[in-house]
């Protein structure tokens, strides 16, 4: 797989994060049973873990399989943490070495190029989740969304436990971001109840 720049996805995520009101942290998300605060804490952890995976810094950050349903609500300093971790993640995945050889993420050993695609997909799809939960539009460029869609299409449409839910039917002419979120088990029309 070709190396992909994570910066557009990182910028899109941080743009959404900067507009979240703390009063919204208890809101539901497109991830069943996960509050916005829990999801944000999950995103803080995954940005740290995938940066460590890129740097081949194997250890506690890469040895834990994150489960947002078990995450505590977001911890103090979460915005600052994301503004620290996201740029570090982007820089680490810009290095050719990050995409080569083997690494680990979520206690799973995998090739670097696969880990890079997982990191990109996590940022984009959870960026969409966070935006929807907080009542915002989410904008990421089509090239980034297309790279994620190509990755997600490699998995079973019936869902992959811990990664994707069953695909939601959607037309082939739908916008690429809608096709991506539908492929990962989310309804592109989802809004908070």
N, CA, C and O of each residue as an XYZ file, in Angstrom:
772
protein
N       0.842     -1.185      0.000
C       0.000      0.000      0.000
C       0.883      1.244      0.000
O       1.967      1.252      0.583
N       0.410      2.271     -0.650
C       1.154      3.525     -0.692
C       1.012      4.282      0.624
O       0.006      4.177      1.326
N       2.037      5.034      0.926
C       2.025      5.917      2.095
C       0.978      7.002      1.862
O       0.825      7.491      0.743
N       0.261      7.376      2.914
C      -0.776      8.406      2.846
C      -0.457      9.477      3.881
O      -0.006      9.163      4.983
N      -0.688     10.736      3.534
C      -0.471     11.838      4.475
C      -1.679     11.947      5.404
O      -2.807     12.101      4.937
N      -1.453     11.868      6.705
C      -2.535     11.951      7.687
C      -2.899     13.391      8.054
O      -3.845     13.613      8.810
N      -2.156     14.377      7.527
C      -2.408     15.763      7.937
C      -3.816     16.262      7.626
O      -4.423     16.876      8.503
N      -4.385     16.037      6.421
C      -5.749     16.523      6.190
C      -6.753     15.954      7.197
O      -7.641     16.664      7.668
N      -6.604     14.679      7.516
C      -7.498     14.063      8.498
C      -7.277     14.661      9.882
O      -8.235     14.905     10.616
N      -6.025     14.895     10.236
C      -5.725     15.502     11.536
C      -6.291     16.903     11.649
O      -6.845     17.272     12.684
N      -6.152     17.690     10.578
C      -6.720     19.051     10.580
C      -8.234     19.013     10.730
O      -8.805     19.796     11.489
N      -8.881     18.110     10.010
C     -10.343     18.004     10.082
C     -10.789     17.623     11.489
O     -11.765     18.171     12.001
N     -10.079     16.689     12.113
C     -10.419     16.285     13.477
C     -10.262     17.454     14.447
O     -11.161     17.719     15.245
N      -9.138     18.150     14.384
C      -8.906     19.252     15.324
C      -9.882     20.402     15.109
O     -10.246     21.083     16.067
N     -10.311     20.631     13.872
C     -11.298     21.675     13.610
C     -12.610     21.361     14.320
O     -13.259     22.259     14.857
N     -12.995     20.101     14.324
C     -14.217     19.679     15.016
C     -14.029     19.795     16.523
O     -14.896     20.315     17.225
N     -12.904     19.313     17.014
C     -12.614     19.326     18.449
C     -12.673     20.745     19.013
O     -13.168     20.958     20.119
N     -12.169     21.707     18.252
C     -12.118     23.086     18.736
C     -13.492     23.725     18.893
O     -13.618     24.759     19.549
N     -14.519     23.129     18.304
C     -15.870     23.701     18.389
C     -16.776     22.933     19.350
O     -17.978     23.193     19.394
N     -16.231     22.003     20.112
C     -17.049     21.229     21.046
C     -17.220     21.995     22.345
O     -16.260     22.528     22.902
N     -18.444     22.042     22.811
C     -18.763     22.654     24.094
C     -18.718     21.560     25.164
O     -19.245     20.467     24.953
N     -18.100     21.843     26.294
C     -18.008     20.837     27.362
C     -19.386     20.336     27.796
O     -19.509     19.215     28.289
N     -20.410     21.150     27.617
C     -21.764     20.734     27.994
C     -22.264     19.589     27.124
O     -23.234     18.919     27.478
N     -21.608     19.357     25.986
C     -22.040     18.301     25.055
C     -21.363     16.956     25.298
O     -21.658     15.992     24.592
N     -20.472     16.865     26.269
C     -19.671     15.649     26.437
C     -20.489     14.414     26.797
O     -20.025     13.291     26.600
N     -21.686     14.602     27.316
C     -22.544     13.466     27.648
C     -23.436     13.017     26.508
O     -24.190     12.056     26.657
N     -23.365     13.691     25.379
C     -24.241     13.362     24.248
C     -23.933     11.980     23.680
O     -22.819     11.468     23.794
N     -24.965     11.392     23.060
C     -24.778     10.100     22.393
C     -23.976     10.313     21.114
O     -23.878     11.426     20.599
N     -23.409      9.227     20.620
C     -22.610      9.255     19.384
C     -23.137      8.175     18.439
O     -23.980      7.370     18.835
N     -22.659      8.150     17.210
C     -23.034      7.053     16.311
C     -22.510      5.693     16.770
O     -22.884      4.666     16.203
N     -21.656      5.674     17.779
C     -21.121      4.427     18.344
C     -22.031      4.018     19.510
O     -21.986      4.653     20.563
N     -22.842      2.988     19.350
C     -23.814      2.625     20.387
C     -23.181      2.447     21.763
O     -22.166      1.767     21.918
N     -23.809      3.080     22.763
C     -23.359      2.938     24.136
C     -22.130      3.749     24.491
O     -21.577      3.573     25.577
N     -21.681      4.642     23.599
C     -20.476      5.441     23.838
C     -20.860      6.920     23.818
O     -21.395      7.419     22.828
N     -20.581      7.609     24.918
C     -20.859      9.046     24.974
C     -19.784      9.814     24.215
O     -18.727      9.271     23.894
N     -20.062     11.065     23.937
C     -19.064     11.900     23.261
C     -17.791     11.997     24.094
O     -16.689     11.949     23.547
N     -17.931     12.132     25.406
C     -16.745     12.173     26.263
C     -15.930     10.900     26.192
O     -14.703     10.957     26.117
N     -16.592      9.747     26.214
C     -15.878      8.474     26.096
C     -15.185      8.363     24.742
O     -14.046      7.904     24.655
N     -15.879      8.787     23.689
C     -15.295      8.709     22.355
C     -14.070      9.607     22.247
O     -13.059      9.214     21.663
N     -14.156     10.808     22.806
C     -13.005     11.714     22.763
C     -11.820     11.134     23.530
O     -10.677     11.267     23.091
N     -12.077     10.493     24.669
C     -10.984      9.868     25.424
C     -10.367      8.736     24.605
O      -9.151      8.542     24.624
N     -11.205      7.992     23.889
C     -10.725      6.931     22.993
C      -9.829      7.527     21.904
O      -8.783      6.962     21.585
N     -10.230      8.657     21.338
C      -9.445      9.302     20.283
C      -8.112      9.801     20.837
O      -7.088      9.700     20.162
N      -8.113     10.335     22.050
C      -6.851     10.742     22.687
C      -5.919      9.529     22.753
O      -4.751      9.618     22.377
N      -6.439      8.400     23.230
C      -5.616      7.203     23.364
C      -5.138      6.643     22.037
O      -3.987      6.223     21.915
N      -6.018      6.636     21.041
C      -5.597      6.056     19.762
C      -4.585      6.941     19.045
O      -3.735      6.427     18.318
N      -4.656      8.262     19.231
C      -3.643      9.114     18.593
C      -2.275      8.876     19.225
O      -1.255      8.909     18.536
N      -2.253      8.638     20.527
C      -0.984      8.293     21.183
C      -0.484      6.929     20.716
O       0.693      6.768     20.391
N      -1.382      5.956     20.684
C      -0.989      4.586     20.353
C      -0.499      4.467     18.912
O       0.499      3.793     18.656
N      -1.176      5.104     17.981
C      -0.749      4.992     16.589
C       0.495      5.826     16.291
O       1.217      5.534     15.338
N       0.750      6.846     17.080
C       2.040      7.543     16.962
C       3.144      6.600     17.403
O       4.181      6.501     16.747
N       2.924      5.905     18.516
C       3.914      4.940     19.005
C       4.107      3.808     17.999
O       5.228      3.335     17.810
N       3.033      3.371     17.356
C       3.142      2.308     16.343
C       3.991      2.784     15.171
O       4.808      2.025     14.650
N       3.805      4.030     14.752
C       4.596      4.578     13.640
C       6.072      4.623     13.995
O       6.932      4.336     13.162
N       6.358      4.987     15.241
C       7.739      5.110     15.695
C       8.331      3.770     16.133
O       9.480      3.709     16.568
N       7.542      2.697     16.016
C       7.961      1.345     16.439
C       8.362      1.354     17.917
O       9.283      0.651     18.333
N       7.659      2.154     18.684
C       7.867      2.280     20.124
C       6.893      1.318     20.809
O       5.888      1.733     21.387
N       7.212      0.035     20.730
C       6.302     -0.981     21.223
C       6.361     -1.056     22.739
O       7.434     -1.006     23.340
N       5.187     -1.176     23.343
C       5.103     -1.205     24.797
C       3.679     -0.939     25.237
O       2.739     -1.306     24.533
N       3.498     -0.303     26.396
C       2.149     -0.115     26.948
C       1.164      0.582     25.992
O      -0.013      0.223     25.956
N       1.633      1.566     25.224
C       0.711      2.274     24.328
C       0.220      1.394     23.182
O      -0.906      1.564     22.716
N       1.038      0.468     22.726
C       0.665     -0.359     21.582
C       0.134     -1.730     21.993
O      -0.344     -2.484     21.146
N       0.211     -2.059     23.274
C      -0.172     -3.390     23.744
C      -1.590     -3.472     24.284
O      -2.005     -4.531     24.754
N      -2.335     -2.391     24.230
C      -3.680     -2.366     24.781
C      -4.694     -2.232     23.661
O      -4.594     -1.331     22.828
N      -5.660     -3.118     23.640
C      -6.744     -3.029     22.660
C      -7.789     -2.058     23.209
O      -8.467     -2.372     24.187
N      -7.926     -0.886     22.593
C      -8.859      0.111     23.130
C     -10.313     -0.270     22.873
O     -10.661     -0.749     21.794
N     -11.140     -0.054     23.865
C     -12.574     -0.288     23.740
C     -13.273      0.966     24.245
O     -13.300      1.212     25.451
N     -13.844      1.771     23.331
C     -14.443      3.024     23.771
C     -15.588      2.842     24.758
O     -15.886      3.757     25.526
N     -16.243      1.666     24.752
C     -17.333      1.466     25.713
C     -16.804      1.323     27.133
O     -17.548      1.505     28.097
N     -15.513      0.996     27.264
C     -14.910      0.868     28.586
C     -14.091      2.097     28.968
O     -13.526      2.154     30.060
N     -14.027      3.073     28.076
C     -13.253      4.289     28.359
C     -13.952      5.113     29.422
O     -15.181      5.182     29.465
N     -13.162      5.734     30.274
C     -13.778      6.686     31.189
C     -14.234      7.888     30.373
O     -13.850      8.052     29.215
N     -15.049      8.714     30.990
C     -15.389      9.943     30.282
C     -14.113     10.744     30.091
O     -13.106     10.494     30.753
N     -14.163     11.684     29.204
C     -12.965     12.426     28.830
C     -12.291     13.057     30.053
O     -12.960     13.564     30.953
N     -10.983     13.018     30.069
C     -10.220     13.563     31.193
C      -9.883     15.027     30.953
O      -9.836     15.485     29.812
N      -9.650     15.752     32.034
C      -9.248     17.157     31.911
C      -8.048     17.263     30.982
O      -7.162     16.407     30.989
N      -8.031     18.324     30.182
C      -6.911     18.549     29.284
C      -7.008     17.803     27.973
O      -6.023     17.722     27.240
N      -8.184     17.248     27.653
C      -8.328     16.446     26.439
C      -8.077     17.253     25.174
O      -7.481     16.739     24.228
N      -8.520     18.512     25.136
C      -8.273     19.330     23.933
C      -6.772     19.542     23.730
O      -6.247     19.381     22.628
N      -6.103     19.905     24.813
C      -4.665     20.132     24.735
C      -3.939     18.853     24.344
O      -2.976     18.886     23.578
N      -4.411     17.717     24.879
C      -3.794     16.437     24.544
C      -3.931     16.158     23.046
O      -2.972     15.725     22.407
N      -5.103     16.401     22.492
C      -5.286     16.164     21.056
C      -4.454     17.130     20.223
O      -3.914     16.747     19.185
N      -4.345     18.383     20.671
C      -3.518     19.340     19.927
C      -2.034     18.992     20.015
O      -1.247     19.440     19.181
N      -1.647     18.212     20.999
C      -0.278     17.709     21.101
C      -0.112     16.426     20.285
O       0.816     16.307     19.485
N      -1.017     15.468     20.494
C      -0.857     14.137     19.904
C      -1.111     14.085     18.402
O      -0.401     13.377     17.689
N      -2.103     14.815     17.906
C      -2.424     14.719     16.478
C      -1.256     15.186     15.602
O      -0.894     14.468     14.670
N      -0.648     16.352     15.854
C       0.505     16.726     15.030
C       1.679     15.748     15.150
O       2.381     15.506     14.168
N       1.897     15.187     16.337
C       2.960     14.193     16.498
C       2.656     12.943     15.681
O       3.551     12.366     15.062
N       1.396     12.527     15.682
C       0.965     11.387     14.888
C       1.223     11.638     13.403
O       1.767     10.781     12.706
N       0.833     12.808     12.930
C       1.027     13.164     11.516
C       2.513     13.128     11.160
O       2.897     12.546     10.146
N       3.343     13.746     11.993
C       4.792     13.771     11.712
C       5.381     12.368     11.679
O       6.190     12.047     10.809
N       4.975     11.542     12.621
C       5.529     10.183     12.685
C       5.161      9.367     11.453
O       5.988      8.605     10.950
N       3.941      9.513     10.963
C       3.515      8.742      9.790
C       4.017      9.338      8.485
O       3.798      8.750      7.426
N       4.681     10.481      8.526
C       5.306     11.024      7.318
C       6.653     10.362      7.035
O       7.184     10.473      5.930
N       7.195      9.681      8.023
C       8.480      9.005      7.840
C       8.275      7.700      7.080
O       7.376      6.926      7.407
N       9.088      7.458      6.086
C       8.986      6.219      5.300
C       9.082      4.984      6.190
O       8.399      3.987      5.953
N       9.931      5.052      7.216
C      10.143      3.900      8.091
C       8.861      3.468      8.797
O       8.696      2.292      9.119
N       7.961      4.408      9.036
C       6.712      4.071      9.721
C       5.896      3.065      8.912
O       5.216      2.210      9.480
N       5.964      3.170      7.597
C       5.165      2.342      6.699
C       5.865      1.027      6.338
O       5.300      0.210      5.611
N       7.067      0.818      6.829
C       7.850     -0.365      6.491
C       7.932     -1.314      7.678
O       7.784     -0.906      8.829
N       8.167     -2.566      7.382
C       8.359     -3.552      8.445
C       7.082     -3.796      9.229
O       5.978     -3.489      8.778
N       7.264     -4.349     10.403
C       6.143     -4.687     11.274
C       6.065     -3.702     12.426
O       7.050     -3.057     12.784
N       4.870     -3.598     13.000
C       4.658     -2.794     14.194
C       3.520     -3.428     14.986
O       3.111     -4.554     14.701
N       3.016     -2.712     15.968
C       1.918     -3.226     16.785
C       0.988     -2.072     17.132
O       1.426     -0.945     17.361
N      -0.302     -2.378     17.167
C      -1.309     -1.422     17.624
C      -2.483     -2.217     18.175
O      -2.898     -3.211     17.579
N      -3.011     -1.789     19.297
C      -4.137     -2.505     19.887
C      -3.830     -3.940     20.230
O      -4.711     -4.798     20.188
N      -2.566     -4.210     20.574
C      -2.081     -5.543     20.927
C      -2.128     -6.520     19.748
O      -2.207     -7.733     19.938
N      -2.077     -5.974     18.525
C      -2.061     -6.792     17.313
C      -0.818     -6.428     16.512
O      -0.588     -5.256     16.218
N      -0.013     -7.435     16.158
C       1.135     -7.200     15.285
C       0.638     -7.108     13.846
O      -0.147     -7.944     13.396
N       1.101     -6.086     13.130
C       0.660     -5.897     11.755
C       1.701     -5.126     10.964
O       2.525     -4.422     11.547
N       1.673     -5.252      9.631
C       2.619     -4.492      8.817
C       2.418     -2.986      8.997
O       1.301     -2.519      9.222
N       3.507     -2.242      8.896
C       3.438     -0.796      9.064
C       2.464     -0.130      8.119
O       1.760      0.801      8.510
N       2.412     -0.598      6.864
C       1.501      0.057      5.920
C       0.037     -0.174      6.286
O      -0.809      0.683      6.031
N      -0.263     -1.316      6.876
C      -1.629     -1.576      7.333
C      -1.934     -0.709      8.559
O      -3.015     -0.127      8.658
N      -0.986     -0.626      9.484
C      -1.185      0.210     10.673
C      -1.424      1.664     10.282
O      -2.251      2.337     10.897
N      -0.720      2.156      9.279
C      -0.924      3.528      8.821
C      -2.319      3.745      8.286
O      -2.924      4.789      8.533
N      -2.844      2.767      7.551
C      -4.222      2.865      7.033
C      -5.239      2.795      8.165
O      -6.247      3.502      8.147
N      -4.972      1.945      9.144
C      -5.880      1.867     10.294
C      -5.894      3.205     11.023
O      -6.958      3.702     11.392
N      -4.708      3.792     11.233
C      -4.627      5.086     11.921
C      -5.420      6.146     11.170
O      -6.177      6.904     11.776
N      -5.250      6.202      9.859
C      -5.986      7.167      9.049
C      -7.488      6.941      9.164
O      -8.250      7.886      9.369
N      -7.907      5.699      9.033
C      -9.330      5.373      9.113
C      -9.908      5.740     10.474
O     -11.012      6.279     10.555
N      -9.176      5.454     11.532
C      -9.646      5.787     12.881
C      -9.866      7.289     13.038
O     -10.872      7.720     13.602
N      -8.928      8.077     12.541
C      -9.051      9.531     12.668
C     -10.227     10.057     11.851
O     -10.992     10.893     12.331
N     -10.372      9.576     10.632
C     -11.438     10.074      9.764
C     -12.809      9.636     10.276
O     -13.704     10.464     10.440
N     -12.973      8.356     10.524
C     -14.293      7.865     10.924
C     -14.679      8.396     12.298
O     -15.823      8.804     12.500
N     -13.750      8.400     13.243
C     -14.100      8.960     14.555
C     -14.228     10.483     14.498
O     -14.968     11.066     15.290
N     -13.523     11.131     13.575
C     -13.748     12.565     13.369
C     -15.178     12.823     12.936
O     -15.817     13.765     13.403
N     -15.682     11.977     12.035
C     -17.078     12.074     11.600
C     -18.016     11.812     12.775
O     -18.999     12.528     12.962
N     -17.704     10.765     13.580
C     -18.533     10.447     14.749
C     -18.625     11.636     15.696
O     -19.712     12.003     16.143
N     -17.474     12.234     15.998
C     -17.418     13.361     16.934
C     -18.194     14.553     16.372
O     -18.935     15.219     17.096
N     -18.017     14.812     15.087
C     -18.732     15.929     14.464
C     -20.238     15.709     14.549
O     -20.978     16.609     14.947
N     -20.689     14.524     14.181
C     -22.130     14.254     14.218
C     -22.680     14.367     15.627
O     -23.733     14.969     15.840
N     -21.973     13.791     16.593
C     -22.450     13.815     17.976
C     -22.553     15.240     18.518
O     -23.410     15.534     19.351
N     -21.675     16.119     18.039
C     -21.673     17.502     18.545
C     -22.417     18.456     17.617
O     -22.325     19.673     17.775
N     -23.159     17.907     16.645
C     -23.996     18.728     15.778
C     -23.232     19.559     14.766
O     -23.684     20.636     14.378
N     -22.070     19.065     14.334
C     -21.240     19.815     13.390
C     -21.162     19.108     12.045
O     -21.403     17.906     11.935
N     -20.820     19.886     11.030
C     -20.479     19.306      9.741
C     -19.048     18.780      9.841
O     -18.239     19.295     10.612
N     -18.755     17.764      9.065
C     -17.403     17.212      9.036
C     -16.916     17.266      7.600
O     -17.559     16.739      6.693
N     -15.791     17.898      7.408
C     -15.260     18.050      6.064
C     -13.845     17.493      6.000
O     -12.939     17.953      6.695
N     -13.687     16.499      5.154
C     -12.365     15.953      4.867
C     -12.301     15.796      3.348
O     -13.315     15.530      2.702
N     -11.126     15.961      2.793
C     -10.997     15.910      1.332
C     -11.335     14.520      0.804
O     -11.175     13.517      1.500
N     -11.805     14.483     -0.440
C     -12.218     13.219     -1.050
C     -11.076     12.216     -1.165
O     -11.308     11.013     -1.039
N      -9.847     12.679     -1.400
C      -8.720     11.754     -1.530
C      -8.490     10.999     -0.219
O      -8.230      9.796     -0.231
N      -8.586     11.699      0.900
C      -8.429     11.055      2.206
C      -9.571     10.081      2.458
O      -9.342      8.947      2.878
N     -10.807     10.524      2.203
C     -11.963      9.643      2.404
C     -11.873      8.422      1.493
O     -12.220      7.316      1.906
N     -11.407      8.615      0.252
C     -11.284      7.505     -0.699
C     -10.235      6.495     -0.218
O     -10.447      5.288     -0.330
N      -9.109      6.976      0.315
C      -8.084      6.065      0.853
C      -8.667      5.223      1.980
O      -8.375      4.031      2.081
N      -9.491      5.837      2.830
C     -10.128      5.095      3.921
C     -11.157      4.108      3.389
O     -11.248      2.980      3.874
N     -11.935      4.529      2.392
C     -12.943      3.641      1.817
C     -12.284      2.410      1.202
O     -12.765      1.292      1.389
N     -11.195      2.605      0.475
C     -10.486      1.467     -0.124
C     -10.003      0.505      0.957
O     -10.058     -0.712      0.779
N      -9.531      1.046      2.070
C      -9.106      0.210      3.189
C     -10.299     -0.549      3.770
O     -10.230     -1.763      3.963
N     -11.394      0.167      4.050
C     -12.567     -0.447      4.678
C     -13.204     -1.512      3.795
O     -13.787     -2.467      4.309
N     -13.103     -1.366      2.483
C     -13.692     -2.346      1.572
C     -12.959     -3.683      1.598
O     -13.442     -4.667      1.038
N     -11.806     -3.725      2.240
C     -11.078     -4.978      2.379
C     -11.619     -5.862      3.491
O     -11.151     -6.986      3.678
N     -12.604     -5.359      4.230
C     -13.166     -6.115      5.344
C     -14.566     -6.609      4.993
O     -15.223     -6.069      4.103
N     -15.007     -7.629      5.694
C     -16.305     -8.252      5.466
C     -17.442     -7.244      5.676
O     -17.475     -6.540      6.686
N     -18.359     -7.182      4.732
C     -19.498     -6.259      4.834
C     -20.404     -6.576      6.014
O     -21.150     -5.712      6.474
N     -20.346     -7.815      6.510
C     -21.191     -8.173      7.645
C     -20.631     -7.648      8.960
O     -21.250     -7.812     10.011
N     -19.452     -7.014      8.904
C     -18.855     -6.417     10.093
C     -17.641     -7.181     10.571
O     -17.490     -8.370     10.293
N     -16.792     -6.500     11.279
C     -15.591     -7.080     11.864
C     -15.566     -6.651     13.328
O     -15.302     -5.484     13.616
N     -15.834     -7.565     14.260
C     -15.894     -7.185     15.668
C     -14.669     -6.382     16.104
O     -13.531     -6.749     15.811
N     -14.923     -5.289     16.805
C     -13.859     -4.437     17.299
C     -13.340     -3.445     16.281
O     -12.504     -2.601     16.604
N     -13.833     -3.539     15.035
C     -13.345     -2.636     13.995
C     -14.498     -1.951     13.272
O     -14.601     -0.724     13.291
N     -15.370     -2.741     12.632
C     -16.495     -2.184     11.879
C     -17.770     -2.936     12.213
O     -17.747     -4.139     12.473
N     -18.885     -2.211     12.201
C     -20.183     -2.853     12.285
C     -20.607     -3.291     10.900
O     -19.899     -3.021      9.929
N     -21.752     -3.965     10.780
C     -22.250     -4.354      9.463
C     -22.471     -3.114      8.585
O     -22.947     -2.084      9.061
N     -22.125     -3.228      7.320
C     -22.269     -2.108      6.392
C     -23.734     -1.703      6.271
O     -24.630     -2.547      6.285
N     -23.958     -0.406      6.154
C     -25.293      0.147      5.955
C     -25.470      0.334      4.445
O     -24.605      0.921      3.794
N     -26.586     -0.160      3.876
C     -26.783     -0.010      2.432
C     -26.815      1.470      2.015
O     -27.435      2.303      2.676
N     -26.136      1.770      0.913
C     -26.091      3.132      0.391
C     -25.793      3.046     -1.105
O     -25.136      2.111     -1.561
N     -26.271      4.011     -1.850
C     -26.085      4.002     -3.295
C     -24.639      4.241     -3.698
O     -23.902      4.925     -2.987
N     -24.223      3.681     -4.835
C     -22.842      3.836     -5.299
C     -22.505      5.269     -5.729
O     -21.331      5.613     -5.865
N     -23.522      6.100     -5.942
C     -23.287      7.484     -6.345
C     -23.260      8.448     -5.158
O     -23.113      9.656     -5.347
N     -23.400      7.934     -3.951
C     -23.357      8.788     -2.759
C     -21.962      9.393     -2.619
O     -20.996      8.833     -3.136
N     -21.843     10.521     -1.929
C     -20.516     11.107     -1.697
C     -19.584     10.083     -1.038
O     -20.032      9.216     -0.287
N     -18.296     10.195     -1.325
C     -17.326      9.204     -0.850
C     -17.312      9.116      0.673
O     -17.173      8.017      1.210
N     -17.449     10.229      1.388
C     -17.462     10.173      2.851
C     -18.685      9.405      3.350
O     -18.576      8.633      4.303
N     -19.844      9.602      2.723
C     -21.042      8.850      3.104
C     -20.839      7.352      2.842
O     -21.247      6.519      3.651
N     -20.212      7.016      1.716
C     -19.957      5.598      1.423
C     -19.001      5.000      2.449
O     -19.151      3.843      2.842
N     -18.012      5.792      2.883
C     -17.074      5.307      3.901
C     -17.791      5.026      5.211
O     -17.679      3.926      5.751
N     -18.524      6.002      5.730
C     -19.159      5.786      7.033
C     -20.193      4.664      6.953
O     -20.366      3.916      7.915
N     -20.884      4.537      5.817
C     -21.834      3.440      5.651
C     -21.103      2.098      5.646
O     -21.591      1.121      6.215
N     -19.956      2.052      5.015
C     -19.172      0.803      4.936
C     -18.653      0.383      6.304
O     -18.405     -0.798      6.547
N     -18.488      1.367      7.206
C     -18.001      1.059      8.555
C     -19.139      0.868      9.557
O     -18.916      0.854     10.768
N     -20.377      0.718      9.033
C     -21.502      0.385      9.902
C     -22.248      1.567     10.474
O     -22.995      1.415     11.441
N     -22.065      2.739      9.900
C     -22.754      3.937     10.385
C     -23.758      4.415      9.345
O     -23.542      4.280      8.140
N     -24.848      4.971      9.828
C     -25.831      5.544      8.922
C     -25.404      6.979      8.621
O     -25.340      7.792      9.543
N     -25.112      7.319      7.368
C     -24.668      8.673      7.045
C     -25.670      9.764      7.421
O     -25.307     10.937      7.510
N     -26.940      9.378      7.645
C     -27.974     10.364      8.031
C     -28.111     10.484      9.546
O     -28.980     11.211     10.027
N     -27.266      9.782     10.310
C     -27.403      9.749     11.766
C     -27.298     11.150     12.366
O     -26.433     11.941     11.988
N     -28.189     11.437     13.300
C     -28.118     12.661     14.110
C     -28.428     12.274     15.544
O     -29.070     11.250     15.778
N     -27.985     13.073     16.516
C     -28.306     12.750     17.910
C     -29.818     12.720     18.128
O     -30.550     13.525     17.552
N     -30.275     11.800     18.952
C     -31.715     11.635     19.193
C     -32.304     12.739     20.014
O     -33.503     12.729     20.293
